[in-house]
Amino acid sequence: MRRTLIASSAFLVLTGTVLVLPVYAAPAPDAEPVAPSIEAVDLGSVEAPADAAVVTADGAVVDAGPAAPVDAPSAGLPPEPATTAAGDEVASSGKEIDGVPALTVAQPDTEPFSAVGVTWAEDESVTGVTVQLRVRKASGGWGAWTTVEEDDVEQEAGTAPAGADVRGGTAPVWTGSARGVEVVVQAADGSTPQDVQMQLIDPGKSAADATPGKPEITDQANAAATMPAIFSRAQWGADEGLMGWDPEYAPTIKAATIHHTADGNNYAAADVPQIMRSMYAYHAVSRGWGDIGYNVVVDKFGRAWEGRAGGLASTVVGAHAGGFNTGTFGVSMLGNYDVVAPPTVMLEMVSAVVAWKLSLYGVDPRGTTTLTSGGGGTAKYAAGVAVKLPTVFAHRDVGATACPGQYAYSRMNDIRSMVAAKWVPGGGPIAAQSLLRNTNTPGPADVQLTRGDRGDKPLACDWNGDGTTTVGVFRKGRFFLFDSNAQDAAPVADFWFGNPNDKPLCGDWDGDGRDSIGVWRAGWFYLRNANSTGPAQGAFAFGNVDAQPVVGNWDGDPFDTVGVYQRNVFFWTNSNLRPVANGQVPFGAGTDRIVSGDWSGTGRDSIGVHRGTTFYLTNSLTRGSTDVTVLYGDVADVALLGDWDGNGTDTLGVSRGY
């Protein structure tokens, strides 16, 4: 038995005597990070049970005995009502599946805990795991047996934290205060999970649990759509020291996924912060995901709680619908809505959260979208299968699960209607849109894609050397690079380089035929020869601190080099090893923005400027005259030029919403 304290510092609770006066009210306690703890009980496997476990296969249950409160004898008492560990009335059962080996453990006296789950070694061939459990309440009496199925919430393949021990498991079950537990683990199809562990979670307590105050998150996008007030991670006491995961981001949001936690429904309002901490500890540590899986959790009192870190307004990838996490926003109703109907106040908040999110990304809640399955153990569709779905869909639509429960699922059309009533057309998008044209002439975009969030900085280069330029994103020191301009393309590189306020650059610094990144910072260039985190291979000053940096192949050799545009004069160098100006040419006027590219297909880059809705391009660096004038885009657009079709000529593009 192992007990782990999940924090680097202890949580101190101060107590004292409060004198209550009729005129004044004591201030509510401030929320603080609370360190949960997990007691992991090893069960081993059917083939090799651990010391704490036994194996049975005849339908018998190893029973820890009829524990009862110390002040009341058990003999002659009526049977306890059939409830789940959390107190919900269901059919009681403590009987195994006959003929199927069961791994059983009885721990009648444990350290205090309030949530329990069972995990096992990740193995997609192990399916249909069923866990039966009951707990001994702090009062001393045993609750009824309840059945917990294999969890239908799943991390996206390939997005686990580096070195994480990602595990299969059940959902965490909120038990309330308990001191003992019995568990029976079976797989109905005869598969045998390995390295089974029972996880007993003590979420800790905070004086702020009962009085979280007003929700702290009220607006993260400054959009036309109204954001419902949401309690922050800090308000439910998230200990960010548990975070073992750097956020992953999708190109955009295309749909919302509705869940339930499949937990008990008899929780009190003051329990919810502890439930959130239990879920967080179980998902982040016990399952090895590094963070909580859902983006938002809504309780039965109509309150919304921030789940996964990374920004509620962003495209952060959650762990809520295996194979369909990327590009979706997971909202989960706290409770089991397979046994009761979700309250109206809960549905109102779910619809408000979803309406706000879909408004930001211009997604019509009455429409459909196509998502490509990433596969996985609980996904209903194999990896690579394109699935047409409503833009507001239930988890069971894509996963082998009953989620969000029969009663919530029967309300999906109502939820969509409620979302549509709150949705604001044009309330976003905050997602940035790129409009790319394959000729330097006026006309509609040949390529349109949504990639990144407002506040990101776009950049475009040929990352894989195939001759085609693709759009990437720089987000406050983090690069997301893509090898395709297809809307559903996934990032091929995701790494940190530079500082949040740097301007991103890219070019072929080492002549290997592939572009890599760099940044400009107040008159200095920092260039790297690989698209990964690491030191700059070149760092040098060139130009004034207020200059505009630019990159190109000015002399036709295999290397890209830098230039600057200051006071409407372009200065360039043909070497990043000895950065001195090899030439200069005046071009443009006023507040023009510099652009560069090979407009004529000669193998040498030249420059242009973007002014309002017009591009002025020159094919020579020896004269400051315009060869091509093109009207394209809107006044607020950001110029983004490249060889979008791989024909050897750079053409127009703009990004909108950055």
Beta strands, then each sheet from edge to edge (+ up, - down):
strand 1: 2-5
strand 2: 37-44
strand 3: 53-56
strand 4: 102-107
strand 5: 113-121
strand 6: 129-137
strand 7: 146-149
strand 8: 167-169
strand 9: 173-187
strand 10: 196-202
strand 11: 255-260
strand 12: 296-298
strand 13: 304-306
strand 14: 328-333
strand 15: 368-372
strand 16: 386-390
strand 17: 392-394
strand 18: 431-436
strand 19: 447-453
strand 20: 457-461
strand 21: 470-475
strand 22: 478-481
strand 23: 493-496
strand 24: 503-507
strand 25: 516-521
strand 26: 524-527
strand 27: 538-541
strand 28: 548-552
strand 29: 561-566
strand 30: 569-572
strand 31: 583-586
strand 32: 593-597
strand 33: 606-611
strand 34: 614-617
strand 35: 628-631
strand 36: 638-639
strand 37: 653-656
sheet 1: 1+ 2- 10+ 5- 8+
sheet 2: 1+ 2- 10+ 5- 9+ 4- 3+
sheet 3: 1+ 2- 10+ 5- 9+ 6- 7+
sheet 4: 13+ 12- 14- 11- 17-
sheet 5: 15+ 16-
sheet 6: 19+ 18- 37+ 36-
sheet 7: 20+ 21- 22+ 23-
sheet 8: 24+ 25- 26+ 27-
sheet 9: 28+ 29- 30+ 31-
sheet 10: 32+ 33- 34+ 35-
end
